[in-house]
Amino acid sequence: MKRIKTPAIIYKMMMYSDKSAIATAFSLSHGKIKLFINKAYSKRGGVSKMLPGDLDFLKKSSSDLNKFYAFYQNIGMSHFLESPAVYLRMNLIFEVFDMFYGLDVPDERLWRLLMNVTPNNIRKSSIYISDYILSESGFRDNFIFCPSCDKHMNEGFMKNGRIFCGNCSSGSGFYIDEKLMEIFNAFEDNELYKKLFVNNDVEMMYWDFFQKYFHEITGKNLKTLDTLKLIE
């Protein structure tokens, strides 16, 4: 067992008893970790979800459930809570993260991407981060070249979690238009990504695709996305 202090975000909490909780956090040093938090819901010992800070915990070697000591909030990142646009999308990102990342898998780049999120860039950042999570976890298929004929696609159709050109798909499946292909290409090219403009319509078009893709490879739906659509 080893006591550790690391930057982290506690993104999920489940009540265990009257005031205690089983929490899940993404930490810089250890990636996704589980925590037992005593008095998590008390006035004095309460812990805020979805706000970056410094986590103090005991890493156990005999159990996945680690002992929580303290969490020191980073008030400089208060926009994670104060901006509804950021808060909702961070919940959405971590719903995706929780599905595809296992325990104790550090990812420094993902941490940097999350820490660079602001209310001004959240639409563009959220779709990029979701794609990054898919790619790093090995669940992202090639979205640019047809897996059947290797054609570079300007549009296509998604069937069974893969995107085919019009000829190879016989024009059936979930339609992927030119704008979505522009986004996929931008994810692969830094210069194209810098020029990519993402407004609400473009973002929601991407999330509609992502919801369909997510369902095809996991059999589940993104609950947070339904909430986001209702509010925005």
Number of C-alpha atoms within 10 A of each C-alpha: 10 8 13 13 16 15 19 27 24 23 19 19 21 13 13 14 12 11 15 19 20 19 23 21 23 28 25 22 17 19 19 22 21 22 21 20 25 19 16 24 18 12 9 8 15 15 21 19 17 21 23 26 20 17 22 18 20 17 20 13 10 8 10 13 17 21 18 20 16 14 22 15 18 13 11 10 16 13 16 23 17 12 12 14 19 21 18 18 20 23 19 21 21 20 18 19 19 18 14 16 19 13 15 15 15 18 18 14 11 17 18 11 14 18 12 12 20 16 15 10 12 19 21 18 19 21 20 17 20 18 18 18 22 18 14 13 13 11 15 17 14 13 20 21 17 22 16 12 11 11 13 12 19 17 20 28 22 22 15 12 18 18 27 30 24 19 13 16 16 10 14 14 16 16 17 22 14 13 14 20 17 16 21 19 17 17 19 11 11 11 10 15 17 10 9 14 12 17 10 11 9 16 17 18 14 18 19 13 16 18 16 18 23 21 15 16 13 12 9 13 15 17 12 17 21 12 12 16 10 7 10 8
